[in-house]
Amino acid sequence: MAAGNLRQLIIRKARQAGAQLTGFAPVERWAEYAETKEAFFPQQVFPFTRTVIVLAVPVFIPVLDTTPSVVYSELYNTTNRLLDEMAYRLAVFINSKGHRAVSFPRDGYGDISVLVARPEAAFSHVLAARYAGLGTIGFNHTLLTREYGPRVRLVSVLTDAILAPDPIIEESLCIRCRLCQKCCPTGSFTDTRQPVAAMDKSRCALYHKELKEQYRYPCGVCIKVCPVGADRERYGNQTQKYLHEKERLEKNPQDQAYADWIHIRTFGSINSNDK
C-alpha cells in the first residue's frame, strides 16, 4: 500500500476510534532537536521505529474545574482507557497492512508512587506530540495545543512505516502568564526564569500520591487554569476565580462563588472535610 494512502487510512481510523488530534513524527526529529537523552529516542525504545503516530483526546474544562474530585478522576480514567484501546487497535490495523507497529501505554508507570523516586517514563508522549506537530511545550511542562491548550491526553504508536510528517509548530503557544505557577497547590514550579519552568517533580508526585489515596487523583490545576486553547471560547476564561480560589476557600470553605465545585468535591472521595 502506498504510504500516502496508509497515512489517510490511519487518520480516518484514529478519528473513528475517538482521537481528536493525530500527528506524525519521523524519528530523526529526536536527534535534530536533542531535547532528551538518546535512550529515550523511539528508535532506541523499539529499534524498528521510523515514524511515531501521536493521538490526543480532550479533557473537558467544566469537569477539570472541579479538581480535585472523583468526577475529574473518573474522566481521567476514561481517557486513559480510550487512549490505550485506540492505540492498540491502530497498531493492529497497521500490522494488518504489512508493517510493524506497537502502541506505547499512555502513562508508562505502574503507580504514581513510583514517580516519587523516579519521576519519568521510558518514552515521552509530550515530546512525541511536539515533534508530530500537535503543539508546543508550555511553561508547565505540558503540551499546549491550539485546540485545547494543555487539556489533552496523549498516546503513541511506533511503526516502521515511513509516513509523511506533520510540520512542527515553531512559535511557542505559551503566553507565559504563569497562572500555572501561581495556582500550583504544591509550589512545584521553582526557577521560573526559563521558557519552561524548573519543576520539583517529586513534590508534584507526592501530592498526586496523596490525592490517589483520597480517590480524587490527579491534580490537574496547571492545565485547568491555562488560558490557551480554542476550548476557552466555548467555556470562558475564569482567571480571577482560579487565582483567588485557594485564598477564598481557606477563608470560607463554603464560599458561594465556588458552590458548584464545592458540591462536586464533597461527594465520592475523601477530602479535608472528612478528616
Backbone bond lengths (Angstrom), bond angles and torsions (degrees), N, CA, C in turn:
res aa  C-N    CA-C-N  psi(-1)  N-CA   C-N-CA  omega(-1)  CA-C   N-CA-C  phi
1 M - - - 1.468 - - 1.523 109.78 -
2 A 1.326 117.00 136.12 1.454 121.32 178.35 1.518 110.40 -61.86
3 A 1.352 115.43 144.22 1.461 120.97 -176.13 1.526 111.78 -60.17
4 G 1.353 116.28 -37.56 1.463 119.56 -179.76 1.514 112.22 -64.82
5 N 1.332 115.99 -41.79 1.461 119.82 177.79 1.517 111.57 -64.89
6 L 1.357 116.43 -40.74 1.459 120.26 179.50 1.520 110.63 -64.07
7 R 1.308 116.60 -40.18 1.473 119.91 179.07 1.522 111.14 -59.97
8 Q 1.312 117.10 -45.42 1.464 120.45 -179.94 1.526 111.50 -65.99
9 L 1.319 116.87 -37.07 1.462 120.05 176.92 1.522 111.04 -65.29
10 I 1.328 116.56 -39.63 1.462 120.82 179.00 1.529 110.48 -63.16
11 I 1.326 116.54 -44.51 1.469 120.30 179.11 1.525 110.09 -60.85
12 R 1.326 116.33 -43.14 1.465 120.39 -179.50 1.524 111.27 -65.70
13 K 1.335 116.24 -44.48 1.466 120.40 179.17 1.530 110.54 -62.42
14 A 1.318 117.13 -42.97 1.461 121.31 -179.21 1.523 110.60 -62.64
15 R 1.307 116.35 -42.76 1.471 120.83 179.43 1.522 111.06 -64.25
16 Q 1.312 116.06 -43.53 1.462 120.43 178.88 1.524 111.54 -62.92
17 A 1.344 116.05 -30.92 1.463 120.37 -179.24 1.525 112.72 -80.64
18 G 1.345 117.50 -12.81 1.457 120.23 177.40 1.509 115.45 122.97
19 A 1.329 118.42 -4.52 1.464 120.35 179.56 1.527 110.02 -70.98
20 Q 1.326 116.60 130.08 1.461 121.03 176.87 1.518 111.71 -92.89
21 L 1.326 116.47 -22.70 1.461 121.72 176.72 1.526 108.09 -133.36
22 T 1.329 116.53 139.20 1.460 122.43 176.25 1.523 108.43 -137.44
23 G 1.331 116.48 133.05 1.460 120.33 179.15 1.512 111.13 -138.93
24 F 1.347 115.45 158.14 1.463 121.84 -176.87 1.526 109.50 -125.32
25 A 1.332 116.01 131.14 1.464 121.20 -179.28 1.523 110.67 -129.14
26 P 1.341 118.70 125.72 1.460 120.38 173.46 1.528 109.44 -74.57
27 V 1.317 116.99 147.23 1.469 120.32 -175.26 1.527 112.52 -63.04
28 E 1.332 118.06 -21.86 1.461 120.63 -178.80 1.529 112.73 -62.09
29 R 1.313 117.33 -22.24 1.468 119.92 -176.96 1.526 112.59 -67.59
30 W 1.335 117.88 -26.50 1.464 119.54 179.39 1.528 110.35 -64.95
31 A 1.330 117.38 -42.68 1.464 120.92 178.22 1.531 110.92 -73.63
32 E 1.329 116.63 -35.60 1.461 120.86 -178.85 1.523 111.53 -61.35
33 Y 1.330 116.76 -42.93 1.473 120.02 -177.27 1.526 112.38 -93.96
34 A 1.313 117.82 -21.44 1.472 123.44 173.24 1.532 112.71 47.00
35 E 1.332 115.99 51.57 1.463 121.03 -178.79 1.524 113.20 -102.08
36 T 1.325 116.46 1.72 1.454 120.85 176.25 1.525 108.22 -148.30
37 K 1.309 117.45 164.94 1.460 121.66 -179.50 1.532 110.25 -67.90
38 E 1.327 115.37 152.35 1.462 120.75 -175.95 1.525 112.40 -59.35
39 A 1.327 117.13 -30.88 1.466 120.59 179.77 1.525 112.16 -60.96
40 F 1.336 117.14 -21.32 1.464 121.59 -178.88 1.530 112.53 -96.08
41 F 1.335 117.42 1.00 1.461 120.53 176.45 1.532 108.28 -66.31
42 P 1.327 118.45 143.70 1.480 120.24 -177.75 1.521 113.36 -60.30
43 Q 1.332 117.57 -34.41 1.463 120.56 -179.80 1.529 112.18 -74.78
44 Q 1.321 116.67 -10.76 1.459 120.94 171.12 1.523 110.39 -89.70
45 V 1.326 115.78 -34.76 1.465 121.01 178.71 1.532 110.08 -67.72
46 F 1.336 116.56 -51.07 1.466 122.99 173.30 1.530 106.89 -130.83
47 P 1.337 117.81 105.03 1.466 121.70 -169.19 1.527 115.73 -58.53
48 F 1.330 118.73 -22.02 1.472 119.57 -179.18 1.525 112.53 -76.77
49 T 1.317 118.47 -9.10 1.466 122.41 -169.73 1.528 112.52 -65.95
50 R 1.319 115.09 132.56 1.464 121.71 172.83 1.530 111.58 -122.53
51 T 1.317 116.18 -24.18 1.466 121.05 179.32 1.526 109.03 -139.52
52 V 1.328 115.91 141.11 1.466 121.50 172.41 1.526 107.88 -111.49
53 I 1.315 115.14 126.10 1.459 121.86 177.27 1.527 107.57 -103.32
54 V 1.321 117.14 125.01 1.458 121.41 -177.25 1.522 109.61 -113.47
55 L 1.322 115.64 131.68 1.463 122.95 179.89 1.521 109.12 -115.15
56 A 1.320 116.49 144.64 1.462 120.68 -179.91 1.520 110.88 -135.05
57 V 1.334 115.29 143.48 1.462 121.94 171.76 1.533 107.85 -125.33
58 P 1.325 117.91 150.26 1.465 120.68 -176.41 1.529 113.31 -84.19
59 V 1.322 114.51 159.62 1.464 123.59 171.75 1.525 106.76 -113.43
60 F 1.322 117.48 128.02 1.461 121.38 -173.59 1.532 111.51 -75.14
61 I 1.338 116.27 130.42 1.457 121.62 -177.89 1.531 112.96 -58.24
62 P 1.348 120.91 -47.09 1.465 119.10 -177.10 1.523 113.76 -59.63
63 V 1.337 117.21 -34.51 1.462 120.43 177.86 1.524 109.96 -74.63
64 L 1.326 116.44 -43.63 1.456 121.10 178.82 1.527 111.40 -60.39
65 D 1.329 117.13 -34.43 1.467 121.34 179.16 1.524 112.61 -58.17
66 T 1.328 117.98 -25.40 1.469 120.74 -176.49 1.530 112.75 -82.21
67 T 1.314 118.40 -6.22 1.459 120.96 -176.07 1.522 112.10 -58.65
68 P 1.350 118.22 142.27 1.461 127.03 -2.22 1.526 111.32 -83.52
69 S 1.320 115.65 128.05 1.462 120.41 179.97 1.518 109.01 -153.90
70 V 1.330 116.31 158.87 1.456 120.08 176.93 1.530 110.54 -69.11
71 V 1.322 117.58 -24.52 1.466 120.98 179.02 1.530 110.20 -66.09
72 Y 1.335 116.14 -45.31 1.468 118.73 175.67 1.522 110.43 -67.39
73 S 1.319 117.69 -38.09 1.458 121.53 178.53 1.524 110.50 -58.81
74 E 1.326 117.05 -42.61 1.460 120.80 179.17 1.528 111.29 -65.20
75 L 1.332 116.88 -39.97 1.460 120.34 177.38 1.528 110.28 -62.94
76 Y 1.311 116.93 -42.97 1.470 122.36 178.63 1.523 110.08 -59.76
77 N 1.324 116.58 -44.61 1.468 120.34 179.22 1.525 111.71 -65.64
78 T 1.328 116.20 -36.69 1.462 120.07 178.42 1.521 110.77 -64.00
79 T 1.329 117.42 -45.44 1.463 119.98 178.98 1.530 110.46 -63.40
80 N 1.320 117.35 -36.91 1.465 120.22 178.37 1.521 111.69 -61.45
81 R 1.336 115.67 -46.41 1.470 119.39 179.65 1.529 110.83 -62.65
82 L 1.322 115.18 -43.62 1.458 119.83 -179.23 1.525 111.03 -62.73
83 L 1.318 116.95 -45.00 1.464 121.30 -178.37 1.522 111.65 -60.87
84 D 1.324 116.93 -49.29 1.458 119.84 -178.26 1.529 111.47 -63.76
85 E 1.342 116.28 -39.25 1.454 119.16 -178.72 1.520 111.57 -68.81
86 M 1.340 117.62 -44.59 1.456 118.06 -176.59 1.524 111.33 -71.23
87 A 1.336 118.39 -32.80 1.463 120.61 176.49 1.527 110.61 -67.53
88 Y 1.321 116.42 -40.56 1.466 120.01 177.73 1.530 110.38 -62.61
89 R 1.333 116.07 -47.77 1.466 119.79 -178.94 1.531 110.91 -62.06
90 L 1.325 116.47 -38.30 1.452 119.77 179.47 1.527 110.80 -66.83
91 A 1.329 117.40 -40.06 1.467 120.80 177.56 1.531 110.86 -63.39
92 V 1.329 116.79 -40.14 1.464 120.61 177.09 1.531 110.07 -61.82
93 F 1.319 116.13 -42.70 1.466 120.60 179.25 1.521 110.95 -61.57
94 I 1.326 117.64 -45.17 1.471 120.81 -179.13 1.526 110.63 -65.01
95 N 1.328 116.69 -38.47 1.468 120.21 175.12 1.530 110.95 -60.85
96 S 1.330 116.57 -38.28 1.464 120.46 -178.89 1.521 111.84 -66.48
97 K 1.339 116.06 -18.10 1.462 120.80 178.25 1.527 111.88 -94.41
98 G 1.341 116.80 9.58 1.451 121.00 174.10 1.505 116.09 93.67
99 H 1.338 117.49 10.22 1.465 121.72 179.58 1.527 110.44 -112.03
100 R 1.317 115.67 156.70 1.450 121.09 172.65 1.540 108.83 -83.29
101 A 1.306 116.63 137.29 1.466 120.82 -179.99 1.520 109.54 -161.41
102 V 1.326 116.01 139.39 1.462 121.70 175.28 1.521 108.70 -137.88
103 S 1.302 115.43 150.77 1.470 120.28 174.30 1.522 108.97 -93.58
104 F 1.339 115.77 142.12 1.457 120.46 175.27 1.526 107.25 -106.03
105 P 1.349 118.43 128.50 1.473 121.24 -173.86 1.526 112.43 -53.17
106 R 1.330 114.86 148.50 1.470 119.51 -173.40 1.524 112.54 -63.73
107 D 1.347 120.34 -26.55 1.465 121.60 178.52 1.527 111.75 -110.24
108 G 1.315 117.78 -54.98 1.452 120.43 177.84 1.518 114.57 83.75
109 Y 1.356 117.07 24.85 1.462 120.97 172.17 1.525 108.28 -143.41
110 G 1.342 115.32 151.48 1.460 119.59 -173.11 1.514 114.65 -74.79
111 D 1.333 117.03 -34.61 1.459 121.48 -178.32 1.517 107.81 -160.71
112 I 1.326 116.91 152.84 1.465 120.50 -178.66 1.521 111.93 -59.06
113 S 1.329 118.01 -28.43 1.469 120.63 179.63 1.523 111.85 -62.96
114 V 1.342 117.15 -26.92 1.467 120.84 177.71 1.525 110.61 -63.62
115 L 1.332 116.52 -34.75 1.457 120.59 -176.25 1.524 113.35 -74.41
116 V 1.311 117.11 -15.17 1.466 119.24 177.79 1.529 109.81 -62.58
117 A 1.343 116.60 -43.35 1.459 121.25 -179.19 1.524 112.01 -84.38
118 R 1.351 116.91 -36.53 1.467 121.01 -178.57 1.518 108.74 -137.74
119 P 1.332 117.36 89.49 1.468 121.37 -172.91 1.531 113.65 -80.86
120 E 1.329 116.50 63.05 1.447 120.81 177.20 1.524 109.27 -158.82
121 A 1.323 115.84 160.43 1.461 122.43 175.86 1.520 108.54 -117.17
122 A 1.335 116.74 172.36 1.459 121.43 -175.83 1.525 112.76 -72.60
123 F 1.343 116.45 -17.56 1.464 120.32 -178.48 1.523 108.78 -150.16
124 S 1.329 116.64 138.82 1.463 121.54 -177.73 1.521 111.42 -101.23
125 H 1.336 116.12 113.13 1.461 120.43 174.61 1.527 110.99 -69.84
126 V 1.326 116.45 -28.71 1.467 120.00 179.97 1.523 110.42 -64.24
127 L 1.332 116.89 -49.29 1.465 119.46 177.38 1.532 110.59 -63.19
128 A 1.325 116.64 -41.83 1.463 119.84 179.66 1.528 110.50 -59.75
129 A 1.319 116.55 -41.79 1.463 120.50 179.71 1.523 111.17 -65.57
130 R 1.325 116.48 -38.57 1.475 119.45 176.08 1.518 110.49 -61.72
131 Y 1.342 116.82 -45.35 1.463 120.33 -179.11 1.528 111.81 -72.07
132 A 1.313 117.19 -17.65 1.466 121.44 176.94 1.523 112.07 -92.19
133 G 1.333 117.11 6.41 1.452 121.23 173.96 1.510 116.05 78.91
134 L 1.338 117.10 17.65 1.467 119.33 -178.66 1.527 112.71 -83.40
135 G 1.328 117.93 -21.31 1.453 119.86 -177.78 1.513 111.99 175.77
136 T 1.331 115.91 -164.31 1.458 121.96 178.83 1.537 108.96 -127.98
137 I 1.319 115.97 164.82 1.462 120.45 -179.29 1.524 109.55 -83.58
138 G 1.328 116.35 127.71 1.454 120.72 -178.05 1.513 113.40 -89.00
139 F 1.317 115.51 172.77 1.457 123.81 176.78 1.528 111.52 -52.62
140 N 1.343 116.42 -30.41 1.465 121.69 -175.45 1.532 113.52 -95.38
141 H 1.355 116.95 15.95 1.467 122.91 175.79 1.525 113.54 77.18
142 T 1.311 119.74 0.25 1.461 121.27 -178.84 1.525 110.34 -97.18
143 L 1.326 115.47 165.70 1.459 120.38 173.86 1.526 108.84 -78.44
144 L 1.326 116.66 129.54 1.462 121.60 173.90 1.521 108.51 -103.95
145 T 1.315 116.51 126.93 1.461 122.02 177.89 1.517 109.97 -112.03
146 R 1.320 116.06 155.81 1.464 119.47 177.65 1.527 110.73 -65.94
147 E 1.325 115.55 -34.40 1.459 120.25 -173.62 1.526 113.09 -77.82
148 Y 1.339 116.88 -42.85 1.465 121.22 -170.95 1.534 113.59 -129.29
149 G 1.320 118.33 12.33 1.458 118.77 -173.57 1.522 109.06 56.95
150 P 1.346 117.85 -135.09 1.461 120.22 178.14 1.522 113.52 -88.58
151 R 1.315 117.54 5.52 1.470 121.27 -173.65 1.527 111.22 -87.88
152 V 1.332 114.65 60.60 1.461 122.28 175.90 1.525 108.58 -135.80
153 R 1.332 114.68 153.02 1.466 121.82 171.07 1.520 106.89 -115.16
154 L 1.331 116.52 145.72 1.454 122.03 -168.25 1.520 113.00 -124.96
155 V 1.330 115.20 153.75 1.458 121.88 171.41 1.529 106.56 -151.13
156 S 1.337 117.12 158.73 1.461 120.68 -176.13 1.522 111.94 -130.46
157 V 1.324 114.82 150.51 1.461 122.85 170.81 1.524 107.10 -120.07
158 L 1.316 116.87 127.54 1.453 122.29 179.90 1.528 108.51 -105.00
159 T 1.332 116.66 128.03 1.466 120.40 -173.72 1.525 111.87 -140.84
160 D 1.341 115.64 157.75 1.458 119.90 175.80 1.529 111.57 -87.67
161 A 1.321 117.38 -3.47 1.467 120.53 176.86 1.525 109.82 -67.95
162 I 1.316 115.83 133.28 1.466 120.40 177.30 1.523 107.30 -92.75
163 L 1.329 115.13 109.37 1.460 122.19 -172.98 1.525 110.06 -120.69
164 A 1.310 117.19 145.87 1.464 121.34 -178.51 1.522 110.52 -57.40
165 P 1.346 117.47 128.78 1.467 120.34 -177.85 1.523 112.28 -79.26
166 D 1.327 115.27 159.38 1.454 121.04 170.21 1.521 109.06 -88.84
167 P 1.333 117.87 148.83 1.465 120.06 179.08 1.530 110.89 -68.77
168 I 1.314 114.85 142.56 1.462 120.15 177.53 1.530 109.40 -76.64
169 I 1.324 116.16 140.70 1.462 121.49 173.02 1.528 107.00 -81.47
170 E 1.312 116.85 110.61 1.464 120.49 -173.57 1.531 112.99 -84.84
171 E 1.318 117.24 -35.15 1.472 119.93 -178.52 1.524 109.82 -84.93
172 S 1.323 115.91 126.33 1.463 120.58 -175.11 1.526 111.79 -59.88
173 L 1.321 115.63 137.61 1.462 121.31 175.09 1.528 111.47 -83.81
174 C 1.320 116.74 -14.08 1.470 121.36 -179.59 1.516 110.07 -72.65
175 I 1.333 117.26 131.51 1.461 121.25 -179.66 1.531 111.90 -98.80
176 R 1.325 116.06 4.85 1.475 123.35 176.73 1.540 112.22 54.02
177 C 1.323 115.87 42.42 1.467 120.20 174.95 1.522 111.22 -74.65
178 R 1.345 115.33 -21.49 1.469 123.64 177.62 1.528 113.17 65.47
179 L 1.328 116.79 20.50 1.464 118.96 174.98 1.525 110.93 -60.04
180 C 1.325 116.85 -35.70 1.466 120.31 178.82 1.517 110.87 -60.40
181 Q 1.317 116.51 -42.24 1.472 121.02 179.84 1.531 111.09 -71.70
182 K 1.321 117.00 -39.93 1.456 121.48 -177.74 1.529 112.18 -69.02
183 C 1.329 117.01 -31.61 1.464 121.15 -175.31 1.527 113.13 -99.90
184 C 1.325 118.64 -7.22 1.464 121.17 -178.01 1.525 110.82 -57.23
185 P 1.326 119.53 122.53 1.473 121.42 -176.41 1.524 113.69 -69.85
186 T 1.328 117.60 -14.59 1.467 120.27 -178.16 1.520 113.23 -110.68
187 G 1.330 117.76 -5.24 1.464 119.71 -176.29 1.522 111.85 61.98
188 S 1.314 117.01 36.85 1.466 120.85 -174.28 1.521 114.07 -75.74
189 F 1.334 117.36 -18.92 1.462 119.54 177.74 1.525 108.33 -85.64
190 T 1.315 115.54 116.68 1.467 120.17 -171.49 1.529 111.19 -101.01
191 D 1.316 118.43 -88.40 1.463 121.13 179.78 1.522 108.61 -73.59
192 T 1.315 116.33 107.95 1.466 120.71 -174.52 1.525 112.34 -101.74
193 R 1.323 117.76 15.99 1.467 120.04 -178.15 1.519 112.71 -81.07
194 Q 1.330 117.52 -18.99 1.451 121.65 -176.60 1.539 110.48 -88.04
195 P 1.333 116.64 161.37 1.481 119.35 176.22 1.524 112.57 -55.71
196 V 1.341 117.12 -36.71 1.455 122.33 172.38 1.523 107.10 -114.10
197 A 1.318 117.80 122.47 1.457 121.63 -173.06 1.522 111.75 -63.55
198 A 1.329 116.54 144.53 1.462 119.87 167.73 1.521 107.10 -64.57
199 M 1.311 116.20 145.48 1.463 119.56 -171.79 1.518 110.84 -139.31
200 D 1.324 116.09 134.20 1.456 121.66 173.45 1.531 106.76 -85.75
201 K 1.325 116.29 89.73 1.466 121.21 -173.52 1.522 111.90 -68.81
202 S 1.330 117.10 -30.99 1.464 119.61 178.62 1.528 110.87 -68.04
203 R 1.330 116.61 -38.78 1.466 120.33 177.41 1.524 110.41 -63.32
204 C 1.314 115.79 -42.50 1.471 121.07 176.90 1.528 110.44 -61.07
205 A 1.346 116.49 -45.65 1.464 121.02 -178.38 1.527 111.62 -64.73
206 L 1.319 117.26 -37.04 1.469 121.06 178.41 1.528 110.72 -61.90
207 Y 1.321 116.63 -41.42 1.455 120.74 178.37 1.533 110.77 -65.15
208 H 1.338 116.08 -40.60 1.457 119.89 176.97 1.528 111.59 -64.20
209 K 1.323 116.07 -36.83 1.460 120.00 177.38 1.530 110.39 -61.59
210 E 1.326 116.52 -41.71 1.464 121.38 177.66 1.525 110.87 -63.78
211 L 1.327 116.79 -43.26 1.457 120.65 179.37 1.526 111.25 -64.53
212 K 1.322 116.83 -37.37 1.461 119.45 179.67 1.519 110.91 -64.26
213 E 1.322 116.92 -38.41 1.464 121.03 177.95 1.526 111.15 -65.87
214 Q 1.340 115.80 -20.77 1.467 121.36 178.79 1.536 111.92 -97.66
215 Y 1.320 117.58 4.43 1.472 123.70 179.39 1.528 112.26 63.25
216 R 1.321 116.50 33.92 1.466 119.99 176.41 1.533 110.78 -140.74
217 Y 1.313 114.45 43.79 1.461 123.34 178.48 1.521 108.64 -94.41
218 P 1.339 119.57 144.65 1.455 130.40 4.44 1.524 112.87 -95.07
219 C 1.341 115.48 -171.22 1.461 121.32 -178.88 1.527 110.38 -78.49
220 G 1.324 117.55 -73.30 1.461 121.42 175.13 1.510 116.80 79.49
221 V 1.331 118.48 6.12 1.460 120.03 -177.52 1.527 111.41 -61.21
222 C 1.326 118.06 -38.95 1.468 120.37 -176.03 1.528 112.59 -67.91
223 I 1.332 118.06 -21.55 1.468 119.51 174.33 1.525 111.01 -95.29
224 K 1.312 115.79 -26.06 1.465 121.07 177.82 1.531 111.45 -62.15
225 V 1.318 117.44 -44.46 1.465 121.21 -170.21 1.517 113.47 -86.44
226 C 1.331 118.36 -10.76 1.462 121.28 -174.99 1.530 111.09 -64.64
227 P 1.344 118.04 129.63 1.469 120.96 -178.45 1.525 113.87 -83.58
228 V 1.337 117.79 -5.87 1.464 121.14 -177.13 1.527 110.22 -77.37
229 G 1.325 116.51 142.33 1.467 120.85 174.25 1.518 112.90 121.77
230 A 1.328 115.76 140.36 1.466 121.30 178.50 1.519 112.18 -66.31
231 D 1.350 117.59 -20.66 1.472 119.50 178.58 1.520 111.42 -63.64
232 R 1.332 117.35 -21.28 1.471 120.82 176.32 1.528 111.25 -65.84
233 E 1.309 117.10 -27.04 1.464 120.08 178.40 1.519 111.01 -66.99
234 R 1.324 116.35 -30.24 1.469 120.21 179.03 1.522 111.91 -80.72
235 Y 1.325 116.54 -39.74 1.463 119.90 -170.77 1.523 114.03 -109.90
236 G 1.330 117.98 -8.58 1.453 120.95 176.36 1.520 112.84 84.66
237 N 1.324 113.82 161.87 1.459 121.40 179.02 1.524 108.63 -105.38
238 Q 1.322 117.12 132.46 1.458 121.55 -176.95 1.527 110.60 -121.22
239 T 1.325 115.49 47.20 1.461 121.06 -172.73 1.523 112.53 -52.40
240 Q 1.309 117.33 -49.56 1.465 119.99 -176.39 1.530 111.19 -67.01
241 K 1.307 116.34 -37.55 1.467 119.71 177.93 1.525 110.17 -64.23
242 Y 1.323 116.76 -40.25 1.460 120.71 177.71 1.530 111.08 -65.78
243 L 1.328 115.57 -46.98 1.462 120.46 -175.34 1.524 112.80 -61.07
244 H 1.329 117.16 -35.70 1.473 121.04 -173.59 1.522 113.25 -101.89
245 E 1.322 117.26 2.72 1.462 120.65 -175.12 1.525 112.58 -56.75
246 K 1.320 117.55 -53.99 1.459 120.80 -175.53 1.525 111.02 -61.57
247 E 1.321 116.63 -47.60 1.463 121.66 -178.28 1.524 111.71 -61.64
248 R 1.319 117.30 -45.81 1.456 120.50 -175.90 1.524 112.65 -71.12
249 L 1.336 116.94 -36.25 1.459 119.32 179.58 1.523 112.10 -75.54
250 E 1.320 117.41 -27.98 1.461 119.70 172.99 1.528 110.31 -67.57
251 K 1.313 116.47 -35.29 1.463 121.31 179.33 1.526 111.15 -76.27
252 N 1.330 115.74 -40.20 1.467 120.90 -179.12 1.526 109.13 -145.49
253 P 1.330 117.75 97.36 1.463 121.11 -177.52 1.524 114.15 -60.50
254 Q 1.323 117.74 -13.04 1.469 121.50 179.43 1.527 111.98 -111.61
255 D 1.314 116.84 24.08 1.457 121.96 179.88 1.532 109.63 -51.14
256 Q 1.337 116.76 122.35 1.457 121.58 -174.80 1.523 113.89 -65.44
257 A 1.321 116.90 -21.45 1.464 119.64 177.59 1.522 111.63 -65.42
258 Y 1.336 115.28 -20.30 1.466 120.86 -178.30 1.534 111.40 -117.41
259 A 1.330 116.67 20.52 1.462 121.19 -172.64 1.522 112.94 -58.54
260 D 1.340 117.07 -38.83 1.469 119.59 -178.69 1.524 110.92 -65.73
261 W 1.316 117.21 -44.28 1.463 120.73 179.45 1.530 110.56 -67.12
262 I 1.326 116.38 -41.61 1.465 121.15 -179.27 1.523 110.22 -60.71
263 H 1.318 116.71 -42.82 1.461 120.71 -179.09 1.524 110.96 -58.15
264 I 1.336 116.34 -49.16 1.464 119.96 -177.79 1.518 111.20 -66.16
265 R 1.328 117.53 -38.02 1.465 120.98 -179.70 1.532 112.85 -68.95
266 T 1.301 116.44 -20.57 1.467 120.90 -175.02 1.523 112.46 -73.37
267 F 1.336 116.71 -24.81 1.463 119.76 -172.06 1.526 111.72 -115.60
268 G 1.351 113.97 146.64 1.455 120.77 170.44 1.504 116.76 85.34
269 S 1.325 118.36 -1.17 1.465 121.08 178.52 1.518 109.33 -149.79
270 I 1.318 114.25 171.60 1.468 120.05 177.22 1.508 107.64 -94.64
271 N 1.319 118.15 126.02 1.469 119.92 177.38 1.531 110.03 -133.05
272 S 1.299 114.72 -177.22 1.473 120.05 -173.07 1.519 112.06 -59.73
273 N 1.328 117.49 -29.48 1.461 119.38 -179.49 1.517 112.92 -70.80
274 D 1.350 117.43 -15.16 1.455 121.28 -179.59 1.527 112.54 -90.74
275 K 1.340 116.68 -7.56 1.451 120.15 -174.90 1.515 111.56 -91.17
